[in-house]
């Protein structure tokens, strides 16, 4: 059974701030999380409930609720030292 994908408002704004080509690639990966929320190359972030997947130089941070079949995208950002702070 497929998961439902929710994108938080802040993450939507972050996606819209990316170049158009990057927006398209990020959108494809987010859509694929509905079928497989733990794709090859994803990683569970230490000391949090967050997962991340790489899309070129961008990172998509999300949570997975297996019991509700829900994936929540909370952040889309360029990988930097502070990308995951405050999550």
PDB file with SEQRES, HELIX, SHEET and CRYST1 records, atoms N, CA, C and O in Angstrom:
SEQRES   1 A   87  UNK UNK UNK UNK UNK UNK UNK UNK UNK UNK UNK UNK UNK          
SEQRES   2 A   87  UNK UNK UNK UNK UNK UNK UNK UNK UNK UNK UNK UNK UNK          
SEQRES   3 A   87  UNK UNK UNK UNK UNK UNK UNK UNK UNK UNK UNK UNK UNK          
SEQRES   4 A   87  UNK UNK UNK UNK UNK UNK UNK UNK UNK UNK UNK UNK UNK          
SEQRES   5 A   87  UNK UNK UNK UNK UNK UNK UNK UNK UNK UNK UNK UNK UNK          
SEQRES   6 A   87  UNK UNK UNK UNK UNK UNK UNK UNK UNK UNK UNK UNK UNK          
SEQRES   7 A   87  UNK UNK UNK UNK UNK UNK UNK UNK UNK                          
HELIX    1 AA1 UNK A    9  UNK A   16  1                                   8    
HELIX    2 AA2 UNK A   20  UNK A   32  1                                  13    
SHEET    1 AA1 5 UNK A   4  UNK A   7  0                                        
SHEET    2 AA1 5 UNK A  70  UNK A  78  1                                        
SHEET    3 AA1 5 UNK A  58  UNK A  65 -1                                        
SHEET    4 AA1 5 UNK A  50  UNK A  55 -1                                        
SHEET    5 AA1 5 UNK A  43  UNK A  44 -1                                        
CRYST1    1.000    1.000    1.000  90.00  90.00  90.00 P 1           1          
ATOM      1  N   UNK A   1       0.838  -1.184   0.000  1.00  0.00           N  
ATOM      2  CA  UNK A   1       0.000   0.000   0.000  1.00  0.00           C  
ATOM      3  C   UNK A   1       0.883   1.247   0.000  1.00  0.00           C  
ATOM      4  O   UNK A   1       1.885   1.300   0.714  1.00  0.00           O  
ATOM      5  N   UNK A   2       0.524   2.222  -0.778  1.00  0.00           N  
ATOM      6  CA  UNK A   2       1.308   3.442  -0.912  1.00  0.00           C  
ATOM      7  C   UNK A   2       1.100   4.366   0.286  1.00  0.00           C  
ATOM      8  O   UNK A   2       0.061   4.344   0.946  1.00  0.00           O  
ATOM      9  N   UNK A   3       2.102   5.159   0.534  1.00  0.00           N  
ATOM     10  CA  UNK A   3       2.043   6.157   1.603  1.00  0.00           C  
ATOM     11  C   UNK A   3       1.474   7.456   1.036  1.00  0.00           C  
ATOM     12  O   UNK A   3       1.580   7.721  -0.161  1.00  0.00           O  
ATOM     13  N   UNK A   4       0.876   8.250   1.900  1.00  0.00           N  
ATOM     14  CA  UNK A   4       0.441   9.593   1.541  1.00  0.00           C  
ATOM     15  C   UNK A   4       1.613  10.526   1.834  1.00  0.00           C  
ATOM     16  O   UNK A   4       2.284  10.375   2.855  1.00  0.00           O  
ATOM     17  N   UNK A   5       1.862  11.477   0.956  1.00  0.00           N  
ATOM     18  CA  UNK A   5       2.965  12.420   1.147  1.00  0.00           C  
ATOM     19  C   UNK A   5       2.389  13.808   1.414  1.00  0.00           C  
ATOM     20  O   UNK A   5       1.601  14.326   0.624  1.00  0.00           O  
ATOM     21  N   UNK A   6       2.791  14.399   2.533  1.00  0.00           N  
ATOM     22  CA  UNK A   6       2.418  15.769   2.884  1.00  0.00           C  
ATOM     23  C   UNK A   6       3.674  16.625   2.855  1.00  0.00           C  
ATOM     24  O   UNK A   6       4.732  16.215   3.334  1.00  0.00           O  
ATOM     25  N   UNK A   7       3.544  17.812   2.290  1.00  0.00           N  
ATOM     26  CA  UNK A   7       4.675  18.739   2.242  1.00  0.00           C  
ATOM     27  C   UNK A   7       4.318  19.950   3.085  1.00  0.00           C  
ATOM     28  O   UNK A   7       3.359  20.660   2.785  1.00  0.00           O  
ATOM     29  N   UNK A   8       5.088  20.187   4.139  1.00  0.00           N  
ATOM     30  CA  UNK A   8       4.845  21.344   5.000  1.00  0.00           C  
ATOM     31  C   UNK A   8       5.011  22.629   4.200  1.00  0.00           C  
ATOM     32  O   UNK A   8       5.739  22.670   3.208  1.00  0.00           O  
ATOM     33  N   UNK A   9       4.332  23.667   4.643  1.00  0.00           N  
ATOM     34  CA  UNK A   9       4.345  24.949   3.937  1.00  0.00           C  
ATOM     35  C   UNK A   9       5.763  25.505   3.797  1.00  0.00           C  
ATOM     36  O   UNK A   9       6.118  26.040   2.747  1.00  0.00           O  
ATOM     37  N   UNK A  10       6.567  25.382   4.839  1.00  0.00           N  
ATOM     38  CA  UNK A  10       7.948  25.884   4.773  1.00  0.00           C  
ATOM     39  C   UNK A  10       8.735  25.130   3.702  1.00  0.00           C  
ATOM     40  O   UNK A  10       9.520  25.733   2.970  1.00  0.00           O  
ATOM     41  N   UNK A  11       8.530  23.827   3.608  1.00  0.00           N  
ATOM     42  CA  UNK A  11       9.227  23.033   2.595  1.00  0.00           C  
ATOM     43  C   UNK A  11       8.750  23.415   1.196  1.00  0.00           C  
ATOM     44  O   UNK A  11       9.549  23.418   0.260  1.00  0.00           O  
ATOM     45  N   UNK A  12       7.470  23.735   1.034  1.00  0.00           N  
ATOM     46  CA  UNK A  12       6.955  24.175  -0.270  1.00  0.00           C  
ATOM     47  C   UNK A  12       7.650  25.458  -0.706  1.00  0.00           C  
ATOM     48  O   UNK A  12       8.022  25.603  -1.871  1.00  0.00           O  
ATOM     49  N   UNK A  13       7.825  26.392   0.230  1.00  0.00           N  
ATOM     50  CA  UNK A  13       8.514  27.645  -0.089  1.00  0.00           C  
ATOM     51  C   UNK A  13       9.965  27.376  -0.470  1.00  0.00           C  
ATOM     52  O   UNK A  13      10.503  28.003  -1.383  1.00  0.00           O  
ATOM     53  N   UNK A  14      10.596  26.438   0.238  1.00  0.00           N  
ATOM     54  CA  UNK A  14      11.983  26.104  -0.058  1.00  0.00           C  
ATOM     55  C   UNK A  14      12.105  25.496  -1.458  1.00  0.00           C  
ATOM     56  O   UNK A  14      13.049  25.795  -2.189  1.00  0.00           O  
ATOM     57  N   UNK A  15      11.155  24.651  -1.823  1.00  0.00           N  
ATOM     58  CA  UNK A  15      11.174  24.045  -3.157  1.00  0.00           C  
ATOM     59  C   UNK A  15      11.016  25.120  -4.223  1.00  0.00           C  
ATOM     60  O   UNK A  15      11.725  25.105  -5.229  1.00  0.00           O  
ATOM     61  N   UNK A  16      10.093  26.050  -4.010  1.00  0.00           N  
ATOM     62  CA  UNK A  16       9.851  27.097  -4.997  1.00  0.00           C  
ATOM     63  C   UNK A  16      11.031  28.050  -5.151  1.00  0.00           C  
ATOM     64  O   UNK A  16      11.147  28.728  -6.171  1.00  0.00           O  
ATOM     65  N   UNK A  17      11.900  28.108  -4.159  1.00  0.00           N  
ATOM     66  CA  UNK A  17      13.072  28.983  -4.246  1.00  0.00           C  
ATOM     67  C   UNK A  17      14.223  28.338  -5.028  1.00  0.00           C  
ATOM     68  O   UNK A  17      15.216  29.004  -5.322  1.00  0.00           O  
ATOM     69  N   UNK A  18      14.097  27.054  -5.366  1.00  0.00           N  
ATOM     70  CA  UNK A  18      15.142  26.357  -6.109  1.00  0.00           C  
ATOM     71  C   UNK A  18      15.038  26.675  -7.599  1.00  0.00           C  
ATOM     72  O   UNK A  18      13.982  27.096  -8.071  1.00  0.00           O  
ATOM     73  N   UNK A  19      16.134  26.474  -8.345  1.00  0.00           N  
ATOM     74  CA  UNK A  19      16.054  26.609  -9.804  1.00  0.00           C  
ATOM     75  C   UNK A  19      15.043  25.591 -10.364  1.00  0.00           C  
ATOM     76  O   UNK A  19      14.810  24.545  -9.757  1.00  0.00           O  
ATOM     77  N   UNK A  20      14.459  25.901 -11.503  1.00  0.00           N  
ATOM     78  CA  UNK A  20      13.383  25.072 -12.062  1.00  0.00           C  
ATOM     79  C   UNK A  20      13.796  23.615 -12.263  1.00  0.00           C  
ATOM     80  O   UNK A  20      13.018  22.710 -11.961  1.00  0.00           O  
ATOM     81  N   UNK A  21      14.992  23.379 -12.764  1.00  0.00           N  
ATOM     82  CA  UNK A  21      15.463  22.002 -12.977  1.00  0.00           C  
ATOM     83  C   UNK A  21      15.534  21.246 -11.654  1.00  0.00           C  
ATOM     84  O   UNK A  21      15.135  20.084 -11.575  1.00  0.00           O  
ATOM     85  N   UNK A  22      16.039  21.904 -10.623  1.00  0.00           N  
ATOM     86  CA  UNK A  22      16.124  21.275  -9.302  1.00  0.00           C  
ATOM     87  C   UNK A  22      14.736  21.030  -8.734  1.00  0.00           C  
ATOM     88  O   UNK A  22      14.503  20.002  -8.098  1.00  0.00           O  
ATOM     89  N   UNK A  23      13.809  21.957  -8.953  1.00  0.00           N  
ATOM     90  CA  UNK A  23      12.433  21.763  -8.495  1.00  0.00           C  
ATOM     91  C   UNK A  23      11.845  20.483  -9.090  1.00  0.00           C  
ATOM     92  O   UNK A  23      11.188  19.710  -8.393  1.00  0.00           O  
ATOM     93  N   UNK A  24      12.088  20.269 -10.386  1.00  0.00           N  
ATOM     94  CA  UNK A  24      11.557  19.083 -11.053  1.00  0.00           C  
ATOM     95  C   UNK A  24      12.158  17.796 -10.491  1.00  0.00           C  
ATOM     96  O   UNK A  24      11.441  16.822 -10.262  1.00  0.00           O  
ATOM     97  N   UNK A  25      13.470  17.793 -10.269  1.00  0.00           N  
ATOM     98  CA  UNK A  25      14.122  16.593  -9.718  1.00  0.00           C  
ATOM     99  C   UNK A  25      13.654  16.317  -8.302  1.00  0.00           C  
ATOM    100  O   UNK A  25      13.392  15.168  -7.947  1.00  0.00           O  
ATOM    101  N   UNK A  26      13.546  17.369  -7.483  1.00  0.00           N  
ATOM    102  CA  UNK A  26      13.078  17.216  -6.104  1.00  0.00           C  
ATOM    103  C   UNK A  26      11.640  16.699  -6.091  1.00  0.00           C  
ATOM    104  O   UNK A  26      11.302  15.825  -5.292  1.00  0.00           O  
ATOM    105  N   UNK A  27      10.803  17.231  -6.964  1.00  0.00           N  
ATOM    106  CA  UNK A  27       9.399  16.795  -7.034  1.00  0.00           C  
ATOM    107  C   UNK A  27       9.304  15.314  -7.390  1.00  0.00           C  
ATOM    108  O   UNK A  27       8.475  14.598  -6.827  1.00  0.00           O  
ATOM    109  N   UNK A  28      10.141  14.846  -8.317  1.00  0.00           N  
ATOM    110  CA  UNK A  28      10.130  13.428  -8.682  1.00  0.00           C  
ATOM    111  C   UNK A  28      10.498  12.544  -7.498  1.00  0.00           C  
ATOM    112  O   UNK A  28       9.875  11.507  -7.272  1.00  0.00           O  
ATOM    113  N   UNK A  29      11.508  12.956  -6.746  1.00  0.00           N  
ATOM    114  CA  UNK A  29      11.935  12.161  -5.592  1.00  0.00           C  
ATOM    115  C   UNK A  29      10.849  12.174  -4.514  1.00  0.00           C  
ATOM    116  O   UNK A  29      10.561  11.137  -3.917  1.00  0.00           O  
ATOM    117  N   UNK A  30      10.251  13.330  -4.262  1.00  0.00           N  
ATOM    118  CA  UNK A  30       9.185  13.405  -3.257  1.00  0.00           C  
ATOM    119  C   UNK A  30       8.016  12.512  -3.663  1.00  0.00           C  
ATOM    120  O   UNK A  30       7.455  11.808  -2.824  1.00  0.00           O  
ATOM    121  N   UNK A  31       7.645  12.535  -4.945  1.00  0.00           N  
ATOM    122  CA  UNK A  31       6.567  11.667  -5.421  1.00  0.00           C  
ATOM    123  C   UNK A  31       6.911  10.189  -5.227  1.00  0.00           C  
ATOM    124  O   UNK A  31       6.043   9.383  -4.891  1.00  0.00           O  
ATOM    125  N   UNK A  32       8.179   9.839  -5.439  1.00  0.00           N  
ATOM    126  CA  UNK A  32       8.577   8.436  -5.295  1.00  0.00           C  
ATOM    127  C   UNK A  32       8.556   7.968  -3.843  1.00  0.00           C  
ATOM    128  O   UNK A  32       8.505   6.765  -3.584  1.00  0.00           O  
ATOM    129  N   UNK A  33       8.594   8.910  -2.887  1.00  0.00           N  
ATOM    130  CA  UNK A  33       8.534   8.519  -1.476  1.00  0.00           C  
ATOM    131  C   UNK A  33       7.189   7.882  -1.122  1.00  0.00           C  
ATOM    132  O   UNK A  33       7.098   7.159  -0.129  1.00  0.00           O  
ATOM    133  N   UNK A  34       6.166   8.132  -1.900  1.00  0.00           N  
ATOM    134  CA  UNK A  34       4.858   7.518  -1.658  1.00  0.00           C  
ATOM    135  C   UNK A  34       4.929   6.003  -1.843  1.00  0.00           C  
ATOM    136  O   UNK A  34       4.274   5.254  -1.119  1.00  0.00           O  
ATOM    137  N   UNK A  35       5.714   5.561  -2.800  1.00  0.00           N  
ATOM    138  CA  UNK A  35       5.851   4.123  -3.053  1.00  0.00           C  
ATOM    139  C   UNK A  35       6.922   3.477  -2.183  1.00  0.00           C  
ATOM    140  O   UNK A  35       6.776   2.332  -1.754  1.00  0.00           O  
ATOM    141  N   UNK A  36       7.990   4.211  -1.926  1.00  0.00           N  
ATOM    142  CA  UNK A  36       9.098   3.666  -1.139  1.00  0.00           C  
ATOM    143  C   UNK A  36       9.679   4.777  -0.267  1.00  0.00           C  
ATOM    144  O   UNK A  36      10.535   5.533  -0.728  1.00  0.00           O  
ATOM    145  N   UNK A  37       9.226   4.889   0.990  1.00  0.00           N  
ATOM    146  CA  UNK A  37       9.713   5.975   1.843  1.00  0.00           C  
ATOM    147  C   UNK A  37      11.165   5.800   2.318  1.00  0.00           C  
ATOM    148  O   UNK A  37      11.751   6.712   2.901  1.00  0.00           O  
ATOM    149  N   UNK A  38      11.726   4.625   2.060  1.00  0.00           N  
ATOM    150  CA  UNK A  38      13.129   4.373   2.428  1.00  0.00           C  
ATOM    151  C   UNK A  38      13.899   3.907   1.193  1.00  0.00           C  
ATOM    152  O   UNK A  38      14.313   2.750   1.116  1.00  0.00           O  
ATOM    153  N   UNK A  39      14.094   4.826   0.210  1.00  0.00           N  
ATOM    154  CA  UNK A  39      14.784   4.431  -1.025  1.00  0.00           C  
ATOM    155  C   UNK A  39      16.267   4.178  -0.779  1.00  0.00           C  
ATOM    156  O   UNK A  39      16.813   4.539   0.263  1.00  0.00           O  
ATOM    157  N   UNK A  40      16.893   3.559  -1.745  1.00  0.00           N  
ATOM    158  CA  UNK A  40      18.335   3.333  -1.676  1.00  0.00           C  
ATOM    159  C   UNK A  40      19.018   4.683  -1.533  1.00  0.00           C  
ATOM    160  O   UNK A  40      18.724   5.615  -2.282  1.00  0.00           O  
ATOM    161  N   UNK A  41      19.917   4.789  -0.585  1.00  0.00           N  
ATOM    162  CA  UNK A  41      20.655   6.023  -0.368  1.00  0.00           C  
ATOM    163  C   UNK A  41      20.052   6.939   0.685  1.00  0.00           C  
ATOM    164  O   UNK A  41      20.664   7.944   1.047  1.00  0.00           O  
ATOM    165  N   UNK A  42      18.854   6.611   1.188  1.00  0.00           N  
ATOM    166  CA  UNK A  42      18.285   7.449   2.248  1.00  0.00           C  
ATOM    167  C   UNK A  42      19.036   7.168   3.546  1.00  0.00           C  
ATOM    168  O   UNK A  42      19.713   6.149   3.681  1.00  0.00           O  
ATOM    169  N   UNK A  43      18.905   8.072   4.480  1.00  0.00           N  
ATOM    170  CA  UNK A  43      19.639   7.911   5.735  1.00  0.00           C  
ATOM    171  C   UNK A  43      18.798   8.445   6.886  1.00  0.00           C  
ATOM    172  O   UNK A  43      18.175   9.501   6.775  1.00  0.00           O  
ATOM    173  N   UNK A  44      18.785   7.709   7.988  1.00  0.00           N  
ATOM    174  CA  UNK A  44      18.115   8.155   9.213  1.00  0.00           C  
ATOM    175  C   UNK A  44      19.078   9.093   9.923  1.00  0.00           C  
ATOM    176  O   UNK A  44      20.244   8.758  10.130  1.00  0.00           O  
ATOM    177  N   UNK A  45      18.589  10.261  10.293  1.00  0.00           N  
ATOM    178  CA  UNK A  45      19.443  11.228  10.979  1.00  0.00           C  
ATOM    179  C   UNK A  45      19.539  10.888  12.454  1.00  0.00           C  
ATOM    180  O   UNK A  45      18.546  10.549  13.098  1.00  0.00           O  
ATOM    181  N   UNK A  46      20.724  10.981  12.963  1.00  0.00           N  
ATOM    182  CA  UNK A  46      20.997  10.646  14.358  1.00  0.00           C  
ATOM    183  C   UNK A  46      20.194  11.498  15.327  1.00  0.00           C  
ATOM    184  O   UNK A  46      20.030  12.700  15.115  1.00  0.00           O  
ATOM    185  N   UNK A  47      19.698  10.885  16.380  1.00  0.00           N  
ATOM    186  CA  UNK A  47      19.015  11.571  17.493  1.00  0.00           C  
ATOM    187  C   UNK A  47      17.742  12.305  17.078  1.00  0.00           C  
ATOM    188  O   UNK A  47      17.303  13.213  17.784  1.00  0.00           O  
ATOM    189  N   UNK A  48      17.140  11.930  15.947  1.00  0.00           N  
ATOM    190  CA  UNK A  48      15.885  12.535  15.512  1.00  0.00           C  
ATOM    191  C   UNK A  48      15.010  11.459  14.882  1.00  0.00           C  
ATOM    192  O   UNK A  48      15.436  10.316  14.715  1.00  0.00           O  
ATOM    193  N   UNK A  49      13.791  11.835  14.538  1.00  0.00           N  
ATOM    194  CA  UNK A  49      12.903  10.945  13.794  1.00  0.00           C  
ATOM    195  C   UNK A  49      12.976  11.232  12.300  1.00  0.00           C  
ATOM    196  O   UNK A  49      12.185  10.698  11.523  1.00  0.00           O  
ATOM    197  N   UNK A  50      13.918  12.069  11.902  1.00  0.00           N  
ATOM    198  CA  UNK A  50      14.013  12.490  10.505  1.00  0.00           C  
ATOM    199  C   UNK A  50      14.830  11.530   9.649  1.00  0.00           C  
ATOM    200  O   UNK A  50      15.775  10.890  10.111  1.00  0.00           O  
ATOM    201  N   UNK A  51      14.435  11.456   8.402  1.00  0.00           N  
ATOM    202  CA  UNK A  51      15.177  10.769   7.358  1.00  0.00           C  
ATOM    203  C   UNK A  51      15.595  11.832   6.352  1.00  0.00           C  
ATOM    204  O   UNK A  51      14.999  12.908   6.293  1.00  0.00           O  
ATOM    205  N   UNK A  52      16.617  11.530   5.563  1.00  0.00           N  
ATOM    206  CA  UNK A  52      16.991  12.445   4.501  1.00  0.00           C  
ATOM    207  C   UNK A  52      17.366  11.645   3.265  1.00  0.00           C  
ATOM    208  O   UNK A  52      17.885  10.531   3.337  1.00  0.00           O  
ATOM    209  N   UNK A  53      17.081  12.261   2.137  1.00  0.00           N  
ATOM    210  CA  UNK A  53      17.469  11.675   0.861  1.00  0.00           C  
ATOM    211  C   UNK A  53      18.142  12.775   0.052  1.00  0.00           C  
ATOM    212  O   UNK A  53      17.738  13.937   0.102  1.00  0.00           O  
ATOM    213  N   UNK A  54      19.168  12.394  -0.687  1.00  0.00           N  
ATOM    214  CA  UNK A  54      19.929  13.355  -1.478  1.00  0.00           C  
ATOM    215  C   UNK A  54      19.358  13.461  -2.883  1.00  0.00           C  
ATOM    216  O   UNK A  54      18.961  12.464  -3.486  1.00  0.00           O  
ATOM    217  N   UNK A  55      19.324  14.677  -3.388  1.00  0.00           N  
ATOM    218  CA  UNK A  55      18.950  14.943  -4.777  1.00  0.00           C  
ATOM    219  C   UNK A  55      20.006  15.913  -5.290  1.00  0.00           C  
ATOM    220  O   UNK A  55      19.832  17.129  -5.207  1.00  0.00           O  
ATOM    221  N   UNK A  56      21.093  15.378  -5.816  1.00  0.00           N  
ATOM    222  CA  UNK A  56      22.213  16.221  -6.238  1.00  0.00           C  
ATOM    223  C   UNK A  56      22.772  16.953  -5.033  1.00  0.00           C  
ATOM    224  O   UNK A  56      23.150  16.329  -4.042  1.00  0.00           O  
ATOM    225  N   UNK A  57      22.827  18.274  -5.114  1.00  0.00           N  
ATOM    226  CA  UNK A  57      23.372  19.056  -4.007  1.00  0.00           C  
ATOM    227  C   UNK A  57      22.306  19.443  -2.977  1.00  0.00           C  
ATOM    228  O   UNK A  57      22.595  20.170  -2.026  1.00  0.00           O  
ATOM    229  N   UNK A  58      21.089  18.962  -3.163  1.00  0.00           N  
ATOM    230  CA  UNK A  58      19.983  19.288  -2.257  1.00  0.00           C  
ATOM    231  C   UNK A  58      19.651  18.097  -1.367  1.00  0.00           C  
ATOM    232  O   UNK A  58      19.911  16.947  -1.720  1.00  0.00           O  
ATOM    233  N   UNK A  59      19.071  18.394  -0.205  1.00  0.00           N  
ATOM    234  CA  UNK A  59      18.655  17.358   0.733  1.00  0.00           C  
ATOM    235  C   UNK A  59      17.178  17.544   1.040  1.00  0.00           C  
ATOM    236  O   UNK A  59      16.704  18.667   1.210  1.00  0.00           O  
ATOM    237  N   UNK A  60      16.459  16.434   1.109  1.00  0.00           N  
ATOM    238  CA  UNK A  60      15.050  16.444   1.482  1.00  0.00           C  
ATOM    239  C   UNK A  60      14.957  15.784   2.846  1.00  0.00           C  
ATOM    240  O   UNK A  60      15.313  14.616   3.004  1.00  0.00           O  
ATOM    241  N   UNK A  61      14.476  16.534   3.835  1.00  0.00           N  
ATOM    242  CA  UNK A  61      14.288  16.002   5.184  1.00  0.00           C  
ATOM    243  C   UNK A  61      12.822  15.661   5.378  1.00  0.00           C  
ATOM    244  O   UNK A  61      11.942  16.459   5.055  1.00  0.00           O  
ATOM    245  N   UNK A  62      12.561  14.465   5.910  1.00  0.00           N  
ATOM    246  CA  UNK A  62      11.174  14.027   6.069  1.00  0.00           C  
ATOM    247  C   UNK A  62      11.038  13.044   7.222  1.00  0.00           C  
ATOM    248  O   UNK A  62      12.018  12.464   7.690  1.00  0.00           O  
ATOM    249  N   UNK A  63       9.804  12.873   7.665  1.00  0.00           N  
ATOM    250  CA  UNK A  63       9.497  11.877   8.689  1.00  0.00           C  
ATOM    251  C   UNK A  63       8.614  10.808   8.058  1.00  0.00           C  
ATOM    252  O   UNK A  63       7.942  11.043   7.054  1.00  0.00           O  
ATOM    253  N   UNK A  64       8.633   9.630   8.673  1.00  0.00           N  
ATOM    254  CA  UNK A  64       7.819   8.516   8.193  1.00  0.00           C  
ATOM    255  C   UNK A  64       6.949   8.036   9.344  1.00  0.00           C  
ATOM    256  O   UNK A  64       7.452   7.725  10.423  1.00  0.00           O  
ATOM    257  N   UNK A  65       5.649   7.975   9.113  1.00  0.00           N  
ATOM    258  CA  UNK A  65       4.712   7.402  10.077  1.00  0.00           C  
ATOM    259  C   UNK A  65       4.167   6.119   9.461  1.00  0.00           C  
ATOM    260  O   UNK A  65       3.193   6.146   8.708  1.00  0.00           O  
ATOM    261  N   UNK A  66       4.811   4.982   9.790  1.00  0.00           N  
ATOM    262  CA  UNK A  66       4.412   3.710   9.196  1.00  0.00           C  
ATOM    263  C   UNK A  66       2.990   3.304   9.568  1.00  0.00           C  
ATOM    264  O   UNK A  66       2.258   2.765   8.738  1.00  0.00           O  
ATOM    265  N   UNK A  67       2.596   3.565  10.824  1.00  0.00           N  
ATOM    266  CA  UNK A  67       1.254   3.154  11.252  1.00  0.00           C  
ATOM    267  C   UNK A  67       0.153   3.927  10.539  1.00  0.00           C  
ATOM    268  O   UNK A  67      -0.951   3.406  10.377  1.00  0.00           O  
ATOM    269  N   UNK A  68       0.425   5.165  10.105  1.00  0.00           N  
ATOM    270  CA  UNK A  68      -0.558   5.980   9.377  1.00  0.00           C  
ATOM    271  C   UNK A  68      -0.293   6.002   7.874  1.00  0.00           C  
ATOM    272  O   UNK A  68      -1.041   6.629   7.123  1.00  0.00           O  
ATOM    273  N   UNK A  69       0.769   5.320   7.430  1.00  0.00           N  
ATOM    274  CA  UNK A  69       1.174   5.327   6.020  1.00  0.00           C  
ATOM    275  C   UNK A  69       1.313   6.766   5.513  1.00  0.00           C  
ATOM    276  O   UNK A  69       0.706   7.158   4.517  1.00  0.00           O  
ATOM    277  N   UNK A  70       2.139   7.543   6.240  1.00  0.00           N  
ATOM    278  CA  UNK A  70       2.281   8.963   5.953  1.00  0.00           C  
ATOM    279  C   UNK A  70       3.754   9.365   5.931  1.00  0.00           C  
ATOM    280  O   UNK A  70       4.525   8.986   6.812  1.00  0.00           O  
ATOM    281  N   UNK A  71       4.127  10.129   4.926  1.00  0.00           N  
ATOM    282  CA  UNK A  71       5.460  10.725   4.821  1.00  0.00           C  
ATOM    283  C   UNK A  71       5.256  12.233   4.865  1.00  0.00           C  
ATOM    284  O   UNK A  71       4.474  12.777   4.086  1.00  0.00           O  
ATOM    285  N   UNK A  72       5.959  12.916   5.778  1.00  0.00           N  
ATOM    286  CA  UNK A  72       5.858  14.370   5.894  1.00  0.00           C  
ATOM    287  C   UNK A  72       7.203  14.995   5.520  1.00  0.00           C  
ATOM    288  O   UNK A  72       8.209  14.776   6.194  1.00  0.00           O  
ATOM    289  N   UNK A  73       7.208  15.764   4.451  1.00  0.00           N  
ATOM    290  CA  UNK A  73       8.416  16.473   4.020  1.00  0.00           C  
ATOM    291  C   UNK A  73       8.478  17.777   4.812  1.00  0.00           C  
ATOM    292  O   UNK A  73       7.566  18.601   4.734  1.00  0.00           O  
ATOM    293  N   UNK A  74       9.552  17.961   5.571  1.00  0.00           N  
ATOM    294  CA  UNK A  74       9.650  19.128   6.443  1.00  0.00           C  
ATOM    295  C   UNK A  74      10.707  20.142   6.002  1.00  0.00           C  
ATOM    296  O   UNK A  74      10.668  21.300   6.419  1.00  0.00           O  
ATOM    297  N   UNK A  75      11.659  19.708   5.153  1.00  0.00           N  
ATOM    298  CA  UNK A  75      12.705  20.642   4.750  1.00  0.00           C  
ATOM    299  C   UNK A  75      13.326  20.204   3.435  1.00  0.00           C  
ATOM    300  O   UNK A  75      13.530  19.015   3.193  1.00  0.00           O  
ATOM    301  N   UNK A  76      13.622  21.182   2.592  1.00  0.00           N  
ATOM    302  CA  UNK A  76      14.373  20.968   1.359  1.00  0.00           C  
ATOM    303  C   UNK A  76      15.424  22.065   1.321  1.00  0.00           C  
ATOM    304  O   UNK A  76      15.091  23.250   1.310  1.00  0.00           O  
ATOM    305  N   UNK A  77      16.694  21.673   1.301  1.00  0.00           N  
ATOM    306  CA  UNK A  77      17.750  22.684   1.383  1.00  0.00           C  
ATOM    307  C   UNK A  77      19.037  22.189   0.742  1.00  0.00           C  
ATOM    308  O   UNK A  77      19.230  20.991   0.532  1.00  0.00           O  
ATOM    309  N   UNK A  78      19.908  23.134   0.437  1.00  0.00           N  
ATOM    310  CA  UNK A  78      21.255  22.824  -0.008  1.00  0.00           C  
ATOM    311  C   UNK A  78      22.021  22.303   1.198  1.00  0.00           C  
ATOM    312  O   UNK A  78      21.854  22.813   2.306  1.00  0.00           O  
ATOM    313  N   UNK A  79      22.848  21.308   0.998  1.00  0.00           N  
ATOM    314  CA  UNK A  79      23.612  20.747   2.103  1.00  0.00           C  
ATOM    315  C   UNK A  79      24.645  21.755   2.568  1.00  0.00           C  
ATOM    316  O   UNK A  79      25.543  22.151   1.826  1.00  0.00           O  
ATOM    317  N   UNK A  80      24.489  22.156   3.820  1.00  0.00           N  
ATOM    318  CA  UNK A  80      25.443  23.054   4.478  1.00  0.00           C  
ATOM    319  C   UNK A  80      25.625  22.573   5.901  1.00  0.00           C  
ATOM    320  O   UNK A  80      24.979  21.620   6.335  1.00  0.00           O  
ATOM    321  N   UNK A  81      26.494  23.228   6.608  1.00  0.00           N  
ATOM    322  CA  UNK A  81      26.767  22.849   7.994  1.00  0.00           C  
ATOM    323  C   UNK A  81      25.522  22.925   8.872  1.00  0.00           C  
ATOM    324  O   UNK A  81      25.374  22.128   9.799  1.00  0.00           O  
ATOM    325  N   UNK A  82      24.621  23.876   8.593  1.00  0.00           N  
ATOM    326  CA  UNK A  82      23.449  24.065   9.448  1.00  0.00           C  
ATOM    327  C   UNK A  82      22.158  23.546   8.817  1.00  0.00           C  
ATOM    328  O   UNK A  82      21.077  23.919   9.271  1.00  0.00           O  
ATOM    329  N   UNK A  83      22.229  22.706   7.797  1.00  0.00           N  
ATOM    330  CA  UNK A  83      21.034  22.212   7.118  1.00  0.00           C  
ATOM    331  C   UNK A  83      20.072  21.513   8.062  1.00  0.00           C  
ATOM    332  O   UNK A  83      18.860  21.700   7.961  1.00  0.00           O  
ATOM    333  N   UNK A  84      20.589  20.721   8.966  1.00  0.00           N  
ATOM    334  CA  UNK A  84      19.730  19.910   9.827  1.00  0.00           C  
ATOM    335  C   UNK A  84      19.526  20.470  11.216  1.00  0.00           C  
ATOM    336  O   UNK A  84      18.846  19.854  12.035  1.00  0.00           O  
ATOM    337  N   UNK A  85      20.108  21.639  11.502  1.00  0.00           N  
ATOM    338  CA  UNK A  85      19.942  22.230  12.835  1.00  0.00           C  
ATOM    339  C   UNK A  85      18.525  22.726  13.018  1.00  0.00           C  
ATOM    340  O   UNK A  85      17.922  23.264  12.089  1.00  0.00           O  
ATOM    341  N   UNK A  86      17.995  22.548  14.205  1.00  0.00           N  
ATOM    342  CA  UNK A  86      16.669  23.036  14.545  1.00  0.00           C  
ATOM    343  C   UNK A  86      15.528  22.159  14.088  1.00  0.00           C  
ATOM    344  O   UNK A  86      14.368  22.563  14.167  1.00  0.00           O  
ATOM    345  N   UNK A  87      15.837  20.958  13.609  1.00  0.00           N  
ATOM    346  CA  UNK A  87      14.761  20.065  13.178  1.00  0.00           C  
ATOM    347  C   UNK A  87      14.451  19.021  14.215  1.00  0.00           C  
ATOM    348  O   UNK A  87      13.569  18.189  14.008  1.00  0.00           O  
TER     349      UNK A  87                                                      
END                                                                             
